[in-house]
Amino acid sequence: MPKMKTNRGAAKRFKVTARGKIKRHSSHYSHIRTKKDRDRKRGLRKPDLVSKVEVRNVRRMLPYT
């Protein structure tokens, strides 16, 4: 059986933690920051986990993680 292909866009956006959870970066940080307050921007800098609903879709794009 041939190897499955990894979605390269997803491979650049998601990382798997040591416990198998999927890490992602928050959106809305790189653009129009003047109107966002300091606390909001600080929160957007931190990585977040993919929600339970989306984990199945992300794992399908990253078959060998």
Secondary structure, DSSP 8 states (H G I E B T S, - for coil): -------HHHHHH-EE-TTS-EEEE-SSSSS--TTS-HHHHHHHHSEEE--HHHHHHHHHH-TT-
